[in-house]
Amino acid sequence: MRVLYAVSALYVAVLSAVSAFWYLTNPIFMPYHAIALGSAWEHLSTGHQVLHLGLMRVVGAGFLCVSLAVIVLAWRDLFKKDHWAGILAGTVAMITYGVGLYANLVIASQTGAIPPWQGTASGLVAAIILTGLAFTRTMGATHKA
């Protein structure tokens, strides 16, 4: 169980870090954004380009925060036996990936664009596993005391 816990935390942290890198460094929006907007990047006004890049940077910062939070909190749970930290790590990730999945599904249903919802869904599943295992670890620690 400890290995599954560590793997799910690592998966969330790596997926979040990769997503953060993409959103923080990409000079234009994703192809599905163009489909959702019905306009190519080059046809957007400078103001719209700046706005989209700004929103992408905010999303990237959120993913970076999730990655760092999950690493630190899961480490505290695994090595310092602060079991509350594991529940918090999973909760932060569940909120992020749950809202992300909802947003991706809304975009897909209302625009016909295909956002990367599969990756977001896999992040949510890993976050649920992490939270469940952290909760189980916490309950086990409570019963042993």
C-alpha positions, 0 to 999 in steps of 0.5 A, a space after each residue: 500500500 505504501 508503494 501505491 501511495 508513493 506512486 500515486 503521489 509521484 504521478 500527480 507531482 510529475 503530471 502537474 510539473 509537466 503541465 506547469 512547464 507546458 503552460 508556463 513556457 508555451 508561446 501560443 495557445 494549444 490547438 484545441 484552444 483555436 478550435 474552441 475559439 474558432 480562430 487561429 492564434 495569428 488571427 487574434 488581436 494582440 490583446 486577446 493573445 496577451 489575455 490567453 497567455 496570461 491565463 495560461 501562465 496562471 494555470 501553469 502556476 497552479 499546476 506548479 503549486 500542486 506539484 510542489 505541494 504534493 511532493 512536500 506533503 506526501 514526503 511529510 506523510 511518508 517519512 515524518 508520519 504526519 498523516 494529515 499531510 497526505 490527506 491534504 496532498 490528495 485534497 489539493 490535487 483532487 480539487 485541481 484535477 476535478 475542476 480541470 476535468 469539469 472545465 475540459 468536459 464543458 469545453 468539449 461539450 460546448 465547442 467541439 474542441 477536444 481538450 486533454 481531458 484524459 490526462 486530467 482524468 488520470 490526474 484526478 484518479 491518482 489524486 483520489 487514490 492518494 487521498 484514499 490511501 492517505 485517509 487509510 494510513 491516518 485511520 490505521 495510525 489512529 487505531 494503533 495509538 
